[in-house]
Amino acid sequence: MVSTQIKNSFSSVGEIDSSTAPSSLLLKLAVTPHALRYFVISKLHQRVIYFGNYDLHHVANTDELAKRVDKIYEKDEALQLAYGEILIALDTRYSLLPTELSFLTAADKLAQKCGDTGLELIFDKEEHLITVLSGLFAEPKFVHLSSTFINTLPHLYNDDTERLFINVAPTYFDIIHFSVDKTLKIMNRYEYRADTDFIYYVLLYCDEMKLNRESIELILIGEVNSPSKIYDVCYRYFSNIRFIDVPEKMSFTNAFNGFQKHLHFNLYNLSE
């Protein structure tokens, strides 16, 4: 098992067999002001074999975040492996543009094509952080953490049930909603401080779109679980609520049997 620790901040699940060729592995890494998290995936079997998580505290700005990443990399042998492919996800502010208008993307932004939707996800570039990450990792590809939702969610369910997806993070959440024919209606981010802020925006969207809270299925993704206030307030206002399913194409080693797989759905399903 490859493992390292930074006091009071690191946790891991699974192991990387030393006999496995790193070139056969895919690293999916997310860097945010609150955490550095990564999954190591066997490309041959589409199987998650390892998860590493660093909780970051008191990160004042991007320069400080870049320094933290550099220090973590120096101590983490798993991150230093010569992976066959590396996807690095940022979680900066984003917007969506039709592909034909992507030429309007400013120099301080990055653009990521969202499958065949005709949309591009535009997000803040964080130049210094990208420079540091490009120096640490060999030929990384930079994407946005929320791009998973556009690329994966429309293909996850194949019936006519209407669903509203909510991705929850410590200080923000994303509302993602597709029509029954899988056309994206909204993917938007909202900041919140309390569960009352959270449910206000969710209910406001439902009212504006005339969504029936008795029949629509509310699916939760991200950093939320059954005992949380977020779950409780959703349960109070929606009749059908559950956590996201794992796509059939993705599997996990036995070490992940007790792992709540909705927590980091957007990361282990990340794609270009």
Secondary structure, 3 states (H helix, E strand, C coil): CCCCCCCCCEEEEECCCCCCCHHHEEEEEEECCCEEEEEEEECCCCEEEEEEEEECCCCCCHHHHHHHHHHHHHHCCCCCCCCCEEEEEECCCEEEEEHHHHHHCCCCEEEEECCCCCEEEEEECCHHHHHHHHHHCCCCEEEECCHHHHHHHHHCCCCCCCEEEEEECCCEEEEEEECCCCCEEEEEEEECCCHHHHHHHHHHHHHHHCCCCCCCEEEEEECCCCCCHHHHHHHHHCCEEEECCCCCCCEECHHHCCCCCCCCHHHHCCCC
